[in-house]
């Protein structure tokens, strides 16, 4: 069994949603690429389905909205934000429905999005 460094563990395993909104998102190289705008939660299970995020722009001007499957975001205690392996190229090629700021995604659309971000780019 591997030991964990207590200094890297979050102070509590739970977090309130308003503490996640505005949290930075970093790419695989540790560069800040955006932030979380809000979470979308399944009513029955209580699981987070996806995060609506903003990328690019300067001080919010010219930024793009993208829906990211929650499993693609991983909290990094050293960055105090969420790390993702999603690339800028993937965001540019993301399905159009995932760029809507105000629409809730259907189960089929959520599955398409998961598949899009887990399949290797050609």
SULTA-V420104 format. One line per field, one symbol per residue. ss: DSSP state (@ for helix, = for strand, . for the rest). burial: + if it has 9 or more other C-alpha atoms within 8 Angstrom, else -. A space follows every 50 residues. Layout:
BEGIN
ss = ???
burial = ???
END
This chain:
BEGIN
ss = .....@@@........@@@@...===.....==========......=== =====..=..=..======@@@.===....===....@@@@@@..@@@@. ......@@@@@@@@@@@@....
burial = -------------------+++++++++----++++++++++-----+++ +++++++-----++++++++-++--++--+++++-+---++--+---+++ ----+---++--++--+-----
END
